[in-house]
Amino acid sequence: MKSSALTTTVSTSKSYYYAGEVVSISSTVRNSNGQAVANADVRVTVTQPNGATLVGTGKTNASGAITFTLSTNSWSQRGTYQVKSDATLTGYTAGSATSSFQLL
């Protein structure tokens, strides 16, 4: 029997931010029928313009969602940040999604 694949999305609340703002990163996880998947393990990796990475982990809520925040300041790297969300749960094929945002 083939396992169901997880469908993962990742997005930020805005496409660009100014230094000092807080970046809100949301990820959702659904099964192949489009139903929310609770308690999926989610790992969000943010790659900064200089190649350094920041990682956050957690579990989805009953709505299949999880939100991470990233604080920025005047020393934060300016440029394009890549965001990747990887979701796993026993009995399912892992899912991943990517997005990006600009820090001005």
Residue pairs with C-beta under 8 A, 6 or more apart in sequence:
3 91
3 92
3 93
4 31
4 32
4 33
4 91
4 92
4 93
5 31
5 32
5 92
5 93
5 95
6 29
6 30
6 31
6 37
6 40
6 87
6 88
6 89
6 92
6 93
6 94
6 95
7 29
7 30
7 31
7 32
7 34
7 95
8 27
8 28
8 29
8 42
8 85
8 86
8 87
8 95
8 96
8 97
9 27
9 28
9 85
9 97
10 25
10 26
10 27
10 44
10 83
10 84
10 85
10 97
10 98
10 99
11 25
11 26
11 27
11 99
12 23
12 24
12 25
12 26
12 83
12 99
12 101
13 23
13 24
13 26
14 101
15 101
15 102
16 101
16 102
16 103
16 104
17 23
17 72
17 101
17 102
17 103
17 104
18 103
18 104
19 72
19 73
19 74
19 76
19 78
19 103
19 104
20 72
20 73
20 74
21 72
22 69
22 70
22 71
22 72
23 69
23 70
23 71
23 72
23 81
23 101
24 67
24 68
24 69
25 44
25 46
25 56
25 67
25 68
25 69
25 70
25 83
25 85
26 65
26 66
26 67
26 68
27 42
27 44
27 60
27 65
27 66
27 67
27 68
27 85
27 87
27 97
28 36
28 60
28 63
28 64
28 65
29 36
29 37
29 40
29 42
29 60
29 64
29 65
29 87
29 89
29 95
30 36
30 37
30 64
31 37
31 92
35 64
36 60
36 62
36 63
36 64
36 65
37 60
37 64
37 87
37 89
37 92
38 59
38 60
38 61
38 62
38 63
38 64
39 59
39 60
39 89
40 59
40 60
40 64
40 87
40 88
40 89
40 92
41 57
41 58
41 59
41 87
41 88
41 89
42 57
42 58
42 59
42 60
42 66
42 85
42 86
42 87
43 55
43 56
43 57
43 85
43 86
44 55
44 56
44 57
44 68
44 83
44 84
44 85
44 86
45 53
45 54
45 55
45 83
45 84
45 86
46 53
46 54
46 55
46 56
46 70
46 81
46 82
46 83
47 53
47 81
47 82
47 83
47 84
48 54
48 77
48 79
48 81
49 77
49 78
49 79
49 80
49 81
49 103
50 77
52 77
54 70
56 68
58 66
58 68
59 66
60 66
60 87
72 103
76 103
77 103
78 103
78 104
79 102
79 103
80 100
80 101
80 102
81 100
81 101
81 102
81 103
82 98
82 99
82 100
83 98
83 99
83 100
83 101
84 96
84 97
84 98
85 96
85 97
85 98
86 94
86 95
86 96
87 94
87 95
87 96
88 94
